[in-house]
Amino acid sequence: MDWMGLKEEHKLLRQDIKRFAETELAPQVSETDKKGEPLIASMKKLAEIGGLGILISEEFGGAGMDLLSLVITLEELAKVSPSFALSVAIHNLVGDTILSYGSTELKKEFLSSLSTGKIIGGMAVDTMLHPVASDGKRERLIVNGTFSDIFGFSMEKEEKKQFVVLKSDKRLKEEKEMMGMKSSGICSFKPNEKEIIERNTFTIDSPDNFFAKMRVLFAGVACGISLASFGHARSYSKERYQFGRPIAEFGMVRIMLAEMASKANASEMLVYQASQESDILDREIASIFAEENSLYVTDKGVQIYGGYGYIKDYPLEMFFRDAKVLEIFSGSVDYRKVLVGELLTS
């Protein structure tokens, strides 16, 4: 479906990213997902068409585009590789955070290199924390940690949310047993306040806005997962024959496809709208809606595929795993619904 808010620049961007995903990612995504290998070379190639500096202003070598442009980019990438889309989301978010809150010195040091892909950015998914270790400190999960040159994480200091940028080092420990997002280079990291350099630290004035933006980007990935899962399931239902006819002719399969299409397209429209607004409530609602729907759509997709839905040679298995991890990274849905309820009634 074509959302009425798309401008010509958005449509052209979609075409470019779709072409990139189909030619660059599709031939290798199955194998890299099985091996848990990040698509580093593809990240560099995406930088050549402006995909790593979408939100960064032209002053620092970026594309200077809007949040909807980034959501569209992530959606198209996620239709082929949700892991790669997550990596691109995090990289762009690192640049946008430095641009929005960082010092002039940090902007000059990092933004141009982030835009061109000379360096890759990683970030802690703050809604996903390891249990408290024996020394009383929590480990953080860093997306892009295995291949990033710098990474950022937030911390509380003097009742303010501080964002810290560090150069990657051997303290990042690869997490090889993740259920999904296997090509996102996820690592664990335990912050040491003594090693934090003051000039690499800045205050996030609006933490709620920061996390709402992160979640709407994850929602863009969820939309790509839903739309791709529906597309694969619909195609498979026309090819798979039972009792002498394609299963697409069976009433129950048609009902599932109708529900999948409704939820996938409704998610896309809601996320697009939320990305055009700066309202925290709209973004939280859209992210919850899209992520829950991606779980539903992938579940029904696996059901339509039958036993093949559980085999790694078919795409639904990957989409099913990645949709769940995405929901976890965004934070407990139930807790976020309580927050939305507070916003609605305050």
N, C-alpha and C positions, 0 to 999 in steps of 0.2 A: 504494500500500500504506500502511496506517495503522500507524505504529510504536507499539508498546505503551507507550513511555515518554512519549507526549504527554499533557499535562494539558489540561483544558478551556480554560485561558487560551491555550495554544498553538494549539488548534484554532480558537478565535475569532480569534486574531491571523492565522492563515493565511487565513481567510475575508475578513478586512478587507483584507489586503495583496493577495490575489488579485483582489478587486473593484477595488482601486486600480489595479493593473497593467493590467487589462483595459479599464477606462474611461478612465484618464488616459494610460497609456503606449502601448498598442496602436495607437491611431489615428495616432500621430506617429513611432513608432520607426523605420519603414522610411526615411522621408524624412530624419530627423535623423542616422541612421547613414550614409546616402549623403553628406550634407553635412559630417559630422563635427561636428555642433552638440551641445553639452551640453544636457541637459534641466533648466535651472536653475529655471524656474518650477515644474516638477514636484517638484523637491527641496523647494521651499518648501511645496508642498501636502502632501507626505509628512510634513513637520514637524508639520502640523496634526493628524495622527492619531498622533503620537508616534514616527514612524519614524526620526527623526534623533537621538534621545537614548535609545535602547533600553537601553544598558548604564549610562547615567549615573543616579545615585541621585536619588530624588525631592527630596532636599534642594536640588539644583541644577536642578530643573525637568525632570528626565528621567523615564523610565518605570520605571527600577529593575528591569528584567527580566533574565533570565539569558541566557547565550551561545546556548543552543538557540533562544531567541526571535529573536535576531538572525540565526542561520543559516536559520531558517524564512523570515524576511522576505527575506533575500537570495535564497533559492531561488525564491520566488514571483516576485520582481521579475525574476530572471534568465530565467525562462521566457518573458518578453516582451522584456526588454532587458538583456542581460548588462552592457553599458556602464553603464547606470544603476545596476544592482546593485553593480558594482565601486565606483562613486562613493559609494554609500550605505555600503558596507563600510568604505571608507577614512575617510569622515567620522565614522562611529561609532567607529572605531579611534582616531582622534585624541582624541576625547573620553574614551574609556576609558583611554588612555595617560596623559593629564593627571590623570584621576581616580585612577589606580592609583599613579602615581609623582611627580606634580607637587606643587609647594608649595601651601600654602593660598592664597597670593596669586594664583597662576595659576588655581587652581580657581575662585576668586571672579570673576576677570577674564573667563574664557572659557566655563566649562561651561554656565551658564544660556543664553548666546547660542547656543552650539552645539546645545543641546537644542531650542530653539525655531526654529532655522533662521535666526536673525537674522544669524549669520555661518556661513560654510561652511568646513570644514576640509579641507586636502589633506595628503598625506604622501608621502615618498620611498619608492619600492619598492626597498628596499636590496639585494635580490637581483638587480636589473637596473641595472648601472652602465655608463655610456659608457666608451670607451677613455680612457686617461690623456692629458690635453691637453698642449700644449707646455710649460706652466708647471708640470707635474707634478701637477696637481689633477684629480680625476675629477668629471665632471658626474653629477648624480643625476637620475633620472626622478621627477617629482612627479605623482601622480594627483590630479585636480581642480585642477591648477595654473592653468588658464585662468580659473577663476571662483571660486577659494577666496579667503577673506579672510585666513586664516592657514594656515600649513603647517608640518609638522614633519619632521625628519630625524634620523637617529642618526649619531654620530661617536665615534671612539675618543679618549679623553683620559685620560692617566695610567693606562692599562691598564683603563679602565672604559668601558662603553658609555653615552654621554651622549645625551640626547634634547633637541633644540633646537626651540623654537617661534618662528617669525618671521612678521611680517606680510607678505603678498604684495606684490610690487612688479614693476617693469618688467624685473628681471633674469631673471624666468621666461620662457623662450623656448618658444613652442608647438611641439610636434612634430606636424606635419601628415601625415607619411608613415607613420604606424603602420599595420600590417596589420589589426589588430583593435582592439576597445575604442575605437572612433573617437569616441564621445560622452562619453568620460571626462575630457576636458580635460587630456590628458597634456602636461607641459612638461619641459624640462631646466633644471637649475639648478646653478651652480657655487658651493659654499659659500666664504665669505670669513671666516676665523676672527676677523679684526680687528673685524668688524661684529657679532659674536655678543654679546648682552647676557647677563651672568651670571645675572640673575634669571629669564631665560627658558630656562634650561638646568637639567636635572635628570638624575640617574643612574637608569638602568634596572637594577634589582637582578638581574633574571633575564632576560638577552637571549634565551636559548633559549625561555623561556616566551612572551616577546613575539613572536618569529617564529613559534612554533608556533600561537599564537592567530591571527596574521595569515593563516597558511596554512589553518587550518580555516575561516576566513571565506571565503577564496578557494575552498575545497572546496565550501562551500555554494552559491556561484555556479556551480561546475562541475556540481553536482547538478541545478540548475535547467536548465542547458544540456542535460544528458543527457536529463532527463525530457521537456523540450519537444521536443527533436529526435526522440525516440522517438514522442511523440504525433503530431507532424506527419507523420512517415514512415508510421506506421500508417494514419492517415487518408488520406494520398495513395495508399497501396497499395490501398485499397478503391475509390478513384475512378478510378485509372488502368487502362485496359483494353488488353490485348494478346491477340491471337488469340481475341477474342470473350469474354474473361473478365477479371475484375480480377486484377492481378498479385499481390494478397494470397493468391490460391489457388495460386501457384507455390511449390514446395517450398523453393527457395533463398531466396526472399523471406521465407518463414515462419521459416526458420532464422536469417536476419539479425535479424528482429524479435524472435525469442525471445532471442537473445544480447543485443540492445540493451536489452530489458526487464530481463533478469537483471542486467546490469551497472549500469543506471541505478538500479534499486531497491536493489541491494546497496550501492552507493555511498551512497545516502541513509541507509540504516540505520547504516552504519559511521560516517558523519560526524555523524549525530545522537548516536550513542553517545559519540563522541570529544568532542563539544561539552559533554557532561554530566560529563566527567572532566577533571581538571587535569593528567593524565599527558602529558608531552611525547611519549613514544613512540606512544601511541594517536593523538594528533593528527597526528603526522608520517605514520604509516601510512595514516590515513584520507585525508589530503590527497593523498598520492601516488596512492592507489587511485582516488579520485574524479576527479582530473585526468587520469590516464591513460585511465580509462574514458570520460571526456567526449570525448577525442580519438577513441576507437574508435567511440563511438555516433554522433558527428557524421559521421565518415567513412562509416559504413554508411548513415546517413541520406541523405547526398549520393548514394551509389550507388543507393539505392532511387528517388530522384528522377530519376536519370539526368542528362541535359543540363540540366534545370531546376535541379538542385542547385547549378549554378555561376552562376545568374542572380540578381542582386540583388533581383528582384521576389519571390523565394521565401525564406523564413526560414532554410533550412538553410545557405545561403551565409554569412550573418552568424554563425550559431552555430559553424560550422566555423572561421572566422577567429578568433572570440573565444576559443574553447577553446584554441587554440594559444598565443595571447598570454598567457592566464591561466597556462598551464604555465610560460612563460618568466618571468613576474613572480614566481612562487613559487620560482624557482631551479632549477638543473639537477636533474632527477629522478635521474639516475645518482649525483650527488654526495649527494643526500638519502638515497638508498638505502644508500650507504656509511655515513652517519651512523646510520641505523636499524640497520644491521648491527652497528655499534659498540655501540649501546645494548643490542641483544639479547645481545651476547656479553661485555659488561663485568660 
